[in-house]
Amino acid sequence: MSIKWTIFLVFASVIITGAYFVFMVEDELALYARDCNIAGISLRGDLMTYIPPDYYSESGEQIYDAASSEDIVSRIREADKNENIKAVLLEVDSYGGYPVAAEEVMRALLDSSKPTVALIRAGGLSAAYLSSTGADWIIASRNSDVGSIGVTSSYVENVEKNKKDGLTYQQLNVGKFKDAGDPNKQLSGEEKELILRDLALIYESFVESVAKNRHLPVDTIRPLADGSSMLGTMALKNKLIDQLGGEKEALAYLENIIQEEPSICWD
């Protein structure tokens, strides 16, 4: 290959790479580049750290109702960097998910330099409620399901069914607890204690985080942390939320905070 062609190809490669980089940057900023001042972010369905590949159809459309903390956190951070965005509105309609995912969303809201509001619609339970507590202000309908402060790892055991079906579990593992919680084997007393130990640690973290974020004593939250949910009216009475209402009330609150008419860019 001649020197001229080599130089041309290198130059073309640089141009293409640069164009791709600019495109990616513009694409990241495009979400909040429109004429709006509120970043609207949705937390709907099961909350997990990422959306697995089998949640998408062959055409790339998401076919299961779920939200990922990596996407939500990314959008909160994008909003934080955009000078046109004055506040963040997290719309919550979820009945729970994974503890780590909830912690990541909660922390992103707490770390945001912009005012943040969580709007709970039909439900903001368990991991979704923990996520919401990272916001400066929580609004829910009087009929919303709120709370469910608790932890579960329950499952259906298949041992008896497998026996009827003529299936035998062959235990091949090194480390006595390696297959603890496998539904195809009976859970031993030691294994149950081990799992309950970890659930208790997650539970304590949950209770402490809610108390801290809601500026309440732990002893006030603990009686409410029995895993049950409550309607918005009771949640307000117990100070798990700040206000009853919907999007109208959320916009009114935000307008008072940012001192201009709110306009939402939804993700």
C-alpha positions as CSV (number, residue, x, y, z in Angstrom):
1,M,0.0,0.0,0.0
2,S,1.4,3.5,-0.9
3,I,2.2,6.1,1.7
4,K,-0.6,8.4,0.2
5,W,-3.2,5.7,0.7
6,T,-2.0,5.0,4.2
7,I,-2.2,8.6,5.2
8,F,-5.7,8.9,3.6
9,L,-7.0,5.9,5.5
10,V,-5.6,7.1,8.8
11,F,-7.1,10.5,8.2
12,A,-10.4,9.0,7.2
13,S,-10.4,6.8,10.3
14,V,-9.7,9.8,12.6
15,I,-12.6,11.7,10.9
16,I,-15.0,8.8,11.3
17,T,-14.0,8.2,14.9
18,G,-14.4,11.9,15.7
19,A,-17.8,12.0,14.1
20,Y,-18.9,8.9,16.1
21,F,-17.7,10.5,19.3
22,V,-19.5,13.7,18.6
23,F,-22.6,11.7,17.7
24,M,-22.4,9.8,21.0
25,V,-22.0,12.9,23.1
26,E,-24.9,14.7,21.3
27,D,-27.0,11.5,21.7
28,E,-26.4,11.5,25.5
29,L,-27.3,15.2,25.8
30,A,-30.3,15.0,23.4
31,L,-32.5,13.6,26.1
32,Y,-32.5,16.9,27.9
33,A,-31.6,19.2,25.0
34,R,-35.3,20.0,24.3
35,D,-37.1,23.0,25.6
36,C,-37.7,21.8,29.1
37,N,-36.5,22.4,32.6
38,I,-37.5,19.2,34.5
39,A,-36.0,15.8,33.8
40,G,-38.7,13.2,34.0
41,I,-37.4,9.7,34.8
42,S,-39.5,6.6,35.1
43,L,-39.1,3.7,37.6
44,R,-41.7,1.2,36.4
45,G,-41.9,-2.6,37.0
46,D,-39.3,-4.7,38.8
47,L,-36.2,-2.8,39.7
48,M,-32.9,-4.5,38.9
49,T,-29.4,-3.3,38.3
50,Y,-29.6,-4.0,34.6
51,I,-32.1,-5.4,32.1
52,P,-31.1,-8.9,31.0
53,P,-31.0,-9.8,27.3
54,D,-34.0,-12.1,27.5
55,Y,-36.2,-9.2,28.5
56,Y,-36.0,-8.0,24.9
57,S,-37.7,-9.3,21.8
58,E,-35.7,-10.1,18.6
59,S,-36.5,-6.6,17.3
60,G,-35.0,-5.1,20.4
61,E,-38.2,-4.0,22.2
62,Q,-38.4,-4.6,25.9
63,I,-41.1,-7.2,26.5
64,Y,-41.1,-7.4,30.3
65,D,-42.0,-4.6,32.7
66,A,-38.7,-3.7,34.5
67,A,-36.4,-0.8,35.2
68,S,-32.7,-0.8,35.7
69,S,-30.8,1.3,38.2
70,E,-27.9,1.8,35.7
71,D,-30.3,3.6,33.3
72,I,-32.0,5.6,36.0
73,V,-28.7,6.7,37.6
74,S,-27.3,7.6,34.2
75,R,-30.3,9.9,33.5
76,I,-30.1,11.5,36.9
77,R,-26.4,12.3,36.3
78,E,-27.1,13.6,32.8
79,A,-29.8,15.9,34.3
80,D,-27.3,17.0,36.9
81,K,-24.8,18.1,34.2
82,N,-27.3,19.9,32.1
83,E,-27.7,23.6,33.0
84,N,-31.1,23.8,31.4
85,I,-32.5,21.2,33.8
86,K,-33.6,22.7,37.1
87,A,-35.0,19.7,38.9
88,V,-35.6,15.9,38.6
89,L,-39.0,14.2,38.8
90,L,-38.8,10.4,39.4
91,E,-42.1,8.8,38.5
92,V,-42.5,5.5,40.5
93,D,-44.8,2.7,39.7
94,S,-43.1,-0.4,41.0
95,Y,-43.8,-3.1,43.6
96,G,-40.1,-3.8,44.4
97,G,-36.9,-5.3,43.1
98,Y,-33.3,-5.8,44.2
99,P,-31.6,-4.1,47.2
100,V,-28.5,-3.0,45.3
101,A,-30.5,-1.5,42.5
102,A,-32.6,0.4,45.1
103,E,-29.5,1.6,46.9
104,E,-28.0,2.9,43.6
105,V,-31.1,4.9,42.7
106,M,-31.4,6.2,46.2
107,R,-27.8,7.4,46.3
108,A,-28.0,9.0,42.9
109,L,-31.0,11.1,44.1
110,L,-29.3,12.0,47.4
111,D,-26.1,13.0,45.5
112,S,-28.0,15.2,42.9
113,S,-27.3,18.9,43.0
114,K,-30.7,19.6,41.6
115,P,-34.0,19.5,43.6
116,T,-35.6,16.0,43.3
117,V,-39.2,14.8,43.7
118,A,-40.5,11.2,43.7
119,L,-44.0,10.8,42.5
120,I,-45.5,7.5,43.5
121,R,-48.4,6.4,41.3
122,A,-50.2,3.0,41.8
123,G,-47.3,1.7,44.0
124,G,-44.0,2.5,45.5
125,L,-43.1,-0.6,47.5
126,S,-40.1,-2.2,49.0
127,A,-37.0,-1.5,46.7
128,A,-39.1,1.2,44.9
129,Y,-40.0,2.9,48.1
130,L,-36.3,2.8,49.3
131,S,-35.3,4.4,46.0
132,S,-37.9,7.1,46.5
133,T,-36.6,8.1,49.9
134,G,-33.5,9.5,48.2
135,A,-35.7,12.4,46.8
136,D,-36.1,15.7,48.6
137,W,-39.9,15.4,48.4
138,I,-42.2,12.4,48.0
139,I,-45.8,12.7,46.6
140,A,-48.3,9.9,46.4
141,S,-52.0,9.5,45.7
142,R,-54.2,8.8,48.7
143,N,-54.8,5.4,47.1
144,S,-51.2,4.6,46.3
145,D,-49.6,1.5,47.9
146,V,-46.6,2.8,49.8
147,G,-43.9,1.2,52.0
148,S,-43.6,-2.6,52.4
149,I,-40.4,-2.1,54.3
150,G,-39.1,-5.6,54.6
151,V,-37.0,-8.3,52.8
152,T,-37.9,-11.6,51.3
153,S,-36.1,-14.5,49.5
154,S,-38.9,-17.0,49.6
155,Y,-39.2,-19.6,46.9
156,V,-41.1,-22.8,45.9
157,E,-39.3,-26.0,46.7
158,N,-39.5,-28.6,43.9
159,V,-38.2,-31.7,45.9
160,E,-41.6,-33.6,46.2
161,K,-42.6,-32.7,42.6
162,N,-39.2,-34.0,41.3
163,K,-39.7,-37.2,43.2
164,K,-43.1,-37.7,41.6
165,D,-41.6,-37.0,38.2
166,G,-38.8,-39.4,38.7
167,L,-36.1,-36.8,38.9
168,T,-33.1,-37.1,41.3
169,Y,-31.0,-34.2,42.4
170,Q,-27.3,-35.0,42.2
171,Q,-25.3,-32.8,44.6
172,L,-21.9,-32.1,43.1
173,N,-20.4,-29.1,44.8
174,V,-17.4,-28.2,46.9
175,G,-18.3,-25.9,49.8
176,K,-21.2,-27.0,52.0
177,F,-23.3,-24.0,51.3
178,K,-22.6,-23.7,47.5
179,D,-26.0,-24.8,46.5
180,A,-28.0,-23.4,49.4
181,G,-31.3,-22.2,48.3
182,D,-31.5,-24.5,45.2
183,P,-35.2,-25.2,44.8
184,N,-34.4,-28.8,43.7
185,K,-33.0,-29.8,47.1
186,Q,-34.3,-29.6,50.6
187,L,-33.1,-26.6,52.6
188,S,-31.2,-27.6,55.7
189,G,-31.5,-25.8,59.0
190,E,-27.9,-24.4,58.7
191,E,-28.7,-23.1,55.2
192,K,-31.9,-21.4,56.3
193,E,-30.0,-19.7,59.2
194,L,-27.4,-18.5,56.7
195,I,-29.9,-17.0,54.4
196,L,-32.0,-15.4,57.2
197,R,-28.7,-13.9,58.6
198,D,-28.2,-12.0,55.3
199,L,-31.8,-11.0,55.0
200,A,-31.6,-9.5,58.5
201,L,-28.6,-7.5,57.5
202,I,-30.4,-6.1,54.4
203,Y,-33.5,-5.4,56.5
204,E,-31.5,-3.4,59.0
205,S,-29.9,-1.4,56.2
206,F,-33.3,-0.8,54.7
207,V,-34.8,0.5,58.0
208,E,-31.8,2.7,58.8
209,S,-31.8,4.2,55.3
210,V,-35.5,5.1,55.4
211,A,-35.1,6.6,58.9
212,K,-32.1,8.7,57.8
213,N,-33.6,9.8,54.5
214,R,-36.9,10.7,56.0
215,H,-35.2,12.4,59.0
216,L,-37.0,10.2,61.5
217,P,-35.7,8.1,64.4
218,V,-35.1,4.4,63.7
219,D,-37.6,3.6,66.5
220,T,-40.3,5.4,64.5
221,I,-39.7,3.4,61.3
222,R,-39.2,0.0,62.9
223,P,-42.8,-0.6,63.9
224,L,-43.8,0.3,60.3
225,A,-41.2,-2.1,58.9
226,D,-43.2,-5.3,59.0
227,G,-43.3,-5.8,55.2
228,S,-46.9,-4.5,54.9
229,S,-47.9,-1.7,52.6
230,M,-50.2,1.2,53.4
231,L,-52.3,3.6,51.4
232,G,-51.1,7.1,50.7
233,T,-53.3,8.7,53.4
234,M,-51.7,6.5,56.1
235,A,-48.2,6.9,54.6
236,L,-48.6,10.7,55.0
237,K,-49.7,10.3,58.6
238,N,-46.7,8.1,59.3
239,K,-44.4,10.6,57.5
240,L,-43.3,8.0,54.8
241,I,-44.3,10.6,52.2
242,D,-44.6,14.4,52.2
243,Q,-47.7,15.2,50.3
244,L,-50.8,13.7,48.7
245,G,-51.4,14.2,45.0
246,G,-50.4,13.4,41.5
247,E,-48.5,15.1,38.6
248,K,-50.5,18.3,39.0
249,E,-49.3,18.7,42.6
250,A,-45.8,17.6,41.7
251,L,-45.6,20.3,39.0
252,A,-47.0,22.9,41.5
253,Y,-44.3,22.0,44.0
254,L,-41.6,22.1,41.4
255,E,-42.7,25.5,40.1
256,N,-42.4,26.9,43.6
257,I,-38.9,25.4,44.0
258,I,-37.5,26.5,40.6
259,Q,-39.4,29.7,40.4
260,E,-40.4,29.2,36.7
261,E,-43.1,27.3,34.8
262,P,-42.1,23.6,34.8
263,S,-41.8,21.7,31.5
264,I,-41.0,18.0,31.7
265,C,-38.7,16.0,29.3
266,W,-39.6,12.3,29.9
267,D,-37.0,9.6,29.3
